[in-house]
């Protein structure tokens, strides 16, 4: 990794929570991230909204919602008007066990990621996975493209490609990083793609971690992919985020 590693400035301003129609969340799924269960995305449904207080199903998150400690800070993420946003919350438990989330005054569009981004130019080889069933023979015939990263985080990478990719398309990615532990091959899911000029597109992709692979791929497809693509885990993602932050301070 170059010694000129730089953190990317967030350029999307936060917005007032009052501008978000929280009542539309009732019955919908939200994701909660806590320090208590680091690396775990706790998914549950909203059962009630009152002002800036959201009450969620305590049985969600595989039962872990009901184990959350009172008064801890957390992050909640959800879709709003076609955009995924993130809000800081304080968890409130009642004597009856109800689990509520007190929202902060600001919400942040997820262009501001949970994982810090860094300017990192390194070689990247990638191949677009075809939709549908993929067997070993089709993988061996994939067309690989060589490019470079623009920025990098433990959660994903921004690259430049000569073509547009549809949102949610999957990529096999080989990143030429050497200064920290990272799998030789990972799967990325396209989160956005926009043109720079007539011949180049910037592609932002999120790394798919082992913990959520079955939400993205059917079991036969998982078995047909190289096992190494699922070596990257949610816990390792958080560890790498801290390692990158430490390197940033050193440099």
Buried (B, 14 or more C-beta within 10 A) or exposed (E): BEEEBEBBEBEEEBEEBEEBEBEBBEEEBBBBBBEBBEBBBBBBBBBEBEEBBBBBBBEBBEEBBBEBEEEBEBBBBBBBEEEEBBBBBBBBBEEEEEBBBBBBEEBBBBBBBBBBBBBBEBEBBBBBBEEEEBEEEEBEEBEEBEBEBBBBBBBBBBBBBEEEBEEEBBBBBBBEBEBEEBBEBBBBBBBEBEEEEEEEBBBBBBBBBBBEBEEEBEEEBBEBBEEEBBBBBBBBBBBBBEBBBEBEEEE
